[in-house]
Amino acid sequence: MLAPERRTRTDLVVAAAIAVVVLVAMGTAWFTGDARGTTSVPAGEPLPAVEPATAVPASLTELWRAASGATDAARTPVPVVTGSSVVTADGGSVVGRSPRSGEQAWSYSRDLPLCAVVSSWNTAVAVYRDDRGCSQVTELGGATGQRTAQRTSDADAAVRLSSDGTYVTSRGDTRMELWRSDMVRTLEYGRVAAPVNPGSQPRTGCTLLSSASSNSRTAVLEQCPGEAAARLSVLAPAPKDASEPEEYGSTVVPELVPGPDSPTTGSIIAVTGSLVALHIPAENGRPDRVGIFDDSAAKISEFTLPGTLSPAQGSPNSPATKAGSVFTWFTGAGVQAFDTADLSPSWSYPGALGSGAVMAGRLLVPVPDGIAVLDLATGVATAEIPVDRGDYAGPIQMSVIGDVVVEQRGDDLVALG
């Protein structure tokens, strides 16, 4: 029979020392890691999926409003909605709300500044700023607020987020990334800190001015050192190696020369198939135009933008919004619609305050005294729904969730129903 194992005083001291080391390591990991300063409160019960509206309402009144400064139109094209929630973002907090009541269903907060939030794949993708820029990325389930994926990487101090339904794009002044739904990076473009493969980027030192993407093409407009005008490049959104961009084509657009007479250096409006629509600002007595480029970055056609829609200084520099069979582009003076197949001009609607959103097969467009109801094919207004916005008179971007219309008015999100 074996004698029972006896623990000596030395054994106990060693065990205690190991326990202390483990506790210190855990405390250090918490103190320095992402968990510190993070508060996640998922929904007790998932918010139900919202059924699409079957008709456009004859009237709308305010249901609720909330501060949402990190989702304003300067950083995000439209208010953030998922299949079941309206998402507000302010300070360091992202909140999922019931569409009709505005009651909080879930929340996620960090002790870091919130850069931007966008909706994609029925989730909310939130980006926070640390000492590497807007680099801390968290994906939150729209119905529950549960964290589904996270990532970190170098980024600029300010970014614009956009989603084409397949990829989310994060673009700053010097660097752009595309992510798929599991937050794996599919494309890294522009400034790269300590590149693994030097020379893998096609150009260096450029300022990224504008971008847009589809599931098969990504377009970026940039101003590069030594080039008199802006350059348009068309890329694969998911090359074999994310750190080595694959270009279909790239060219300097001679009309896009920055100067005191041009309010902007142009912007990418939309990407579809292998085509890119690019705004060419008025210059040398020529009016504003829209150029259509193929994926070799060669211009194949252009048309003159109606004078009533000409962008002014300070107009939004955001891509168009897909609305059924058309893209709707808010110029700052109204809406220009483009066919989603070939980017040809479909119709224009001067005086609109934003690009609008689709409800029950109709396009709802904000106008000074309410919301105009437009036929998607023709742009003809069939009705106008009065909306009291008090003294607010700025641009308005909209989303629709079920029979609720959500308006972004500056730093406020307002739900109408």
C-alpha positions in Angstrom: 0.0 0.0 0.0 1.4 3.4 -1.0 1.8 6.1 1.6 -0.4 9.1 1.1 1.3 12.1 -0.7 2.4 14.7 1.8 2.6 18.4 1.0 5.7 20.1 2.4 5.8 23.8 3.4 7.8 24.4 0.2 5.1 23.0 -1.9 2.5 25.3 -0.3 4.8 28.4 -0.8 5.3 27.5 -4.5 1.6 26.9 -5.1 0.8 30.3 -3.4 3.4 32.0 -5.6 1.9 30.5 -8.7 -1.5 31.7 -7.7 -0.3 35.2 -7.1 1.4 35.3 -10.5 -1.8 34.1 -12.3 -3.9 36.7 -10.5 -1.4 39.5 -11.3 -1.4 38.4 -15.0 -5.2 38.3 -15.1 -5.3 41.7 -13.5 -2.8 43.2 -15.9 -4.6 41.7 -18.9 -7.9 43.3 -17.6 -6.3 46.6 -16.8 -4.5 46.9 -20.2 -6.9 45.0 -22.4 -10.1 45.9 -24.2 -12.3 44.5 -21.4 -11.4 47.4 -19.1 -13.8 50.3 -19.6 -16.2 48.2 -21.7 -19.8 47.6 -20.6 -22.0 45.3 -22.6 -25.7 44.9 -21.8 -27.3 42.5 -24.3 -31.1 42.3 -24.7 -32.9 40.1 -22.3 -35.1 39.0 -25.2 -34.2 39.5 -28.8 -36.1 42.2 -30.6 -38.4 40.7 -33.2 -37.7 41.1 -36.9 -39.7 43.9 -38.4 -42.1 43.2 -41.2 -41.9 45.6 -44.2 -44.6 48.2 -44.6 -47.3 47.4 -47.1 -48.4 51.0 -47.7 -47.1 54.5 -47.3 -48.8 56.3 -44.4 -50.9 59.4 -45.1 -49.5 61.2 -42.0 -46.5 61.0 -39.7 -45.9 62.2 -36.2 -42.9 62.1 -34.0 -42.7 58.9 -32.0 -39.4 59.5 -30.1 -36.0 61.1 -30.5 -32.5 60.5 -29.1 -29.0 62.0 -29.4 -26.9 60.2 -32.0 -24.0 62.4 -32.8 -21.7 59.6 -34.0 -24.2 58.6 -36.8 -24.7 62.0 -38.3 -24.8 62.5 -42.1 -21.2 63.8 -42.2 -19.9 60.4 -41.2 -22.6 57.9 -42.1 -24.8 58.2 -45.2 -28.0 57.1 -43.5 -29.3 56.5 -40.0 -28.4 53.0 -38.6 -31.1 50.5 -38.6 -30.9 46.7 -38.6 -33.7 44.2 -39.3 -35.1 44.6 -35.8 -33.7 47.8 -34.2 -32.9 51.4 -34.6 -29.3 52.1 -33.4 -28.2 55.4 -31.8 -24.6 56.2 -31.1 -23.5 59.1 -28.9 -20.4 59.7 -26.7 -18.9 56.2 -26.2 -22.2 54.3 -26.3 -24.1 52.4 -29.0 -27.7 51.6 -28.1 -30.2 49.3 -29.9 -33.8 50.6 -29.6 -37.3 49.4 -30.3 -38.3 51.1 -33.6 -41.7 52.3 -32.4 -41.1 53.1 -28.7 -37.5 54.1 -28.8 -37.0 52.0 -25.6 -33.5 50.7 -25.0 -33.2 47.0 -25.7 -29.4 46.7 -25.5 -26.3 48.8 -25.1 -22.6 48.7 -25.6 -20.2 51.3 -24.2 -16.5 51.9 -24.0 -14.3 54.5 -22.4 -13.0 55.4 -25.8 -14.2 58.0 -28.3 -16.7 56.6 -30.9 -15.6 57.3 -34.4 -18.6 56.0 -36.4 -21.3 53.3 -36.7 -22.7 51.6 -39.8 -25.3 48.9 -40.3 -24.5 45.8 -42.3 -25.5 42.1 -42.3 -28.3 42.9 -39.7 -25.6 44.1 -37.3 -24.2 47.4 -36.1 -20.5 47.8 -36.8 -19.0 50.3 -34.3 -15.5 51.8 -34.5 -13.7 53.4 -31.5 -10.5 55.5 -31.4 -7.3 54.6 -29.5 -3.7 55.6 -30.0 -3.6 53.8 -33.4 -6.5 55.8 -34.7 -10.1 54.5 -35.3 -8.8 51.0 -35.0 -11.0 49.2 -32.4 -13.9 47.6 -34.3 -16.8 45.7 -32.8 -19.8 44.0 -34.5 -23.0 43.9 -32.5 -26.1 41.8 -33.3 -29.0 44.0 -34.2 -31.6 42.0 -32.3 -29.6 41.4 -29.1 -26.5 43.6 -29.0 -24.3 40.5 -28.5 -20.7 40.9 -29.8 -20.4 38.8 -32.9 -16.9 39.7 -34.1 -14.1 42.2 -33.3 -10.8 43.4 -34.9 -8.1 45.9 -34.5 -5.7 47.5 -37.0 -4.0 50.8 -37.8 -6.4 53.5 -38.9 -6.6 57.3 -39.4 -7.9 59.4 -36.6 -11.2 60.0 -38.4 -12.9 57.5 -40.8 -16.1 57.2 -42.9 -17.9 53.9 -42.7 -20.0 52.5 -45.6 -21.6 49.2 -46.5 -22.4 47.7 -49.9 -24.1 44.7 -48.4 -21.1 42.4 -48.9 -18.2 44.5 -47.5 -17.9 47.4 -45.0 -15.4 50.1 -46.0 -13.5 52.2 -43.4 -11.8 55.1 -45.1 -9.7 57.8 -43.6 -7.5 60.5 -45.3 -4.5 58.2 -45.8 -5.7 54.6 -45.4 -8.7 52.4 -46.4 -9.8 48.9 -45.3 -12.6 46.6 -46.4 -14.0 43.9 -44.0 -16.3 41.0 -44.6 -19.0 39.9 -42.1 -16.6 38.0 -39.8 -14.5 41.2 -39.6 -11.6 39.6 -41.6 -9.9 42.3 -43.6 -10.2 41.7 -47.4 -8.4 44.8 -48.6 -5.7 47.2 -47.2 -5.1 50.3 -49.3 -2.9 53.4 -48.8 -0.7 54.0 -45.8 0.8 50.9 -44.3 2.8 50.9 -41.1 5.8 48.6 -41.3 4.6 46.7 -44.4 5.4 43.0 -44.5 6.0 43.2 -48.2 7.5 46.7 -49.1 6.2 48.0 -52.4 3.0 46.0 -52.3 0.9 49.2 -52.4 0.6 50.8 -55.9 1.3 54.3 -54.6 2.4 56.0 -51.4 1.7 59.4 -49.7 -1.7 59.9 -51.3 -4.7 61.6 -49.8 -7.9 59.5 -50.1 -10.7 61.8 -51.2 -13.7 59.5 -51.8 -14.6 55.9 -52.3 -17.5 53.5 -53.0 -17.8 49.8 -53.5 -20.0 46.9 -54.7 -19.5 43.2 -54.2 -17.2 43.0 -57.2 -15.5 46.4 -57.5 -14.1 49.1 -55.2 -13.3 52.6 -56.5 -11.2 55.2 -54.8 -10.4 58.8 -55.7 -7.1 60.1 -54.4 -4.7 63.0 -54.7 -1.1 61.8 -55.0 2.2 63.6 -54.7 3.5 65.0 -58.0 0.1 64.6 -59.8 -1.7 67.8 -60.8 -5.2 66.2 -60.7 -7.0 63.6 -58.7 -6.6 59.9 -59.6 -9.4 57.3 -60.0 -8.5 53.7 -59.3 -10.7 50.6 -59.6 -9.8 47.7 -57.4 -10.8 44.2 -56.5 -12.5 44.3 -53.0 -11.1 41.0 -52.0 -7.7 40.3 -53.7 -5.8 37.0 -53.0 -3.7 38.9 -50.4 -5.4 41.6 -48.5 -2.2 43.6 -48.2 -1.5 43.6 -52.0 -4.2 45.5 -53.9 -5.2 44.3 -57.3 -6.0 47.1 -59.7 -8.3 46.8 -62.7 -7.3 50.2 -63.8 -6.0 53.6 -62.6 -5.8 57.0 -64.2 -5.4 60.7 -63.4 -8.7 62.6 -64.2 -7.5 65.9 -65.8 -10.7 67.7 -64.9 -10.2 67.1 -61.2 -7.7 69.8 -60.4 -8.2 71.3 -57.0 -8.4 75.1 -56.9 -10.2 78.1 -55.5 -12.9 77.9 -58.3 -13.8 74.3 -57.5 -15.7 73.7 -54.2 -14.6 70.1 -54.3 -12.1 67.9 -56.2 -14.9 65.6 -57.2 -16.4 62.5 -55.6 -17.3 58.9 -56.4 -21.1 58.7 -56.6 -21.7 55.0 -57.2 -20.2 51.7 -58.3 -22.2 48.9 -60.1 -20.9 46.0 -62.1 -17.8 47.3 -63.7 -18.9 50.9 -63.9 -18.1 53.9 -61.8 -20.1 57.3 -61.6 -17.9 60.2 -60.7 -18.9 63.8 -60.0 -16.8 66.3 -62.0 -17.3 69.8 -60.5 -17.8 72.9 -62.6 -14.6 74.4 -63.9 -13.4 76.8 -66.6 -16.9 77.8 -67.5 -18.1 74.2 -67.8 -21.0 73.1 -65.6 -21.1 70.2 -63.1 -21.0 66.8 -64.9 -21.1 63.2 -64.0 -18.6 61.0 -65.8 -19.1 57.2 -66.3 -15.9 55.2 -66.2 -15.3 51.5 -66.8 -13.2 49.3 -64.6 -10.0 50.2 -66.5 -10.7 53.7 -65.2 -11.3 55.0 -68.7 -14.2 57.5 -69.1 -16.8 56.1 -71.5 -19.5 58.8 -71.3 -20.6 61.9 -69.3 -23.7 64.0 -68.8 -24.4 67.5 -67.5 -25.9 67.7 -64.0 -29.0 69.9 -63.9 -28.1 73.4 -62.8 -30.7 73.2 -60.0 -28.7 70.3 -58.5 -25.2 71.8 -58.6 -23.4 71.1 -55.4 -22.2 74.2 -53.5 -19.3 74.7 -51.1 -19.8 72.4 -48.1 -22.1 70.0 -49.9 -22.0 66.4 -48.8 -19.3 64.2 -50.2 -21.2 60.9 -49.8 -21.9 58.2 -52.3 -25.4 57.5 -53.6 -27.8 55.3 -51.7 -29.3 52.2 -53.5 -33.1 52.5 -53.6 -34.8 49.7 -55.5 -34.0 50.1 -59.2 -32.1 53.3 -58.8 -29.2 55.0 -56.9 -30.2 58.3 -55.3 -27.5 60.8 -54.9 -28.0 63.9 -52.6 -26.0 66.7 -54.0 -26.9 69.2 -51.3 -29.4 70.9 -53.6 -31.6 67.9 -54.5 -31.5 64.3 -55.7 -30.1 62.9 -58.9 -31.2 59.3 -59.6 -29.1 56.8 -61.6 -30.1 53.4 -63.1 -28.5 50.6 -61.1 -27.6 48.6 -64.2 -25.7 51.2 -66.3 -25.6 54.3 -64.1 -27.4 56.4 -66.8 -29.4 59.3 -65.4 -33.0 58.4 -64.5 -34.5 61.5 -63.1 -33.8 64.5 -60.8 -35.7 66.1 -58.0 -34.5 69.6 -56.9 -35.1 70.9 -53.5 -34.8 67.6 -51.6 -33.0 67.7 -48.2 -31.5 64.2 -48.5 -31.3 61.1 -50.7 -34.4 59.4 -49.2 -35.4 55.8 -48.4 -37.8 53.2 -49.9 -41.1 52.2 -48.2 -43.7 50.0 -49.8 -42.1 50.4 -53.3 -42.1 54.2 -53.1 -39.2 56.6 -52.5 -39.7 58.9 -49.5 -37.6 62.0 -49.8 -37.3 64.8 -47.2 -38.4 68.2 -48.3 -38.6 71.5 -46.3 -42.2 71.0 -45.1 -42.5 67.2 -45.0 -41.7 64.1 -47.0 -42.4 63.8 -50.7 -43.6 60.4 -52.0 -41.9 59.7 -55.4 -42.4 57.0 -58.1 -39.1 55.2 -58.2 -39.1 54.8 -62.0 -40.0 58.4 -62.9 -39.2 60.6 -59.8 -42.7 62.0 -60.1 -44.2 63.1 -56.7 -47.5 61.4 -56.0 -48.1 62.8 -52.5 -46.5 64.8 -49.7 -46.7 63.9 -46.1 -46.5 66.9 -43.8 -43.8 66.7 -41.0 -43.3 69.3 -38.3 -39.5 69.7 -37.8 -39.7 72.8 -35.7 -36.8 75.2 -36.5 -34.6 72.5 -38.0 -33.8 73.3 -41.6 -30.6 71.5 -42.4 -29.9 68.3 -44.5 -31.8 65.1 -43.5 -30.8 61.5 -44.2 -33.4 58.9 -43.8 -33.9 55.2 -43.2 -37.1 53.1 -43.0 -37.7 50.2 -40.7 -41.2 48.6 -41.1 -43.7 51.5 -41.0 -41.3 53.8 -39.1 -39.4 56.6 -40.8 -36.1 57.5 -39.1 -34.6 60.9 -39.8 -31.1 62.1 -38.9 -31.3 65.8 -38.1 -27.8 67.0 -37.2 -26.9 65.2 -34.0 -30.5 64.0 -33.3 -32.2 60.9 -34.5 -36.0 61.3 -34.8 -38.4 58.4 -35.4 -41.8 59.1 -37.2 -44.8 56.9 -37.4 
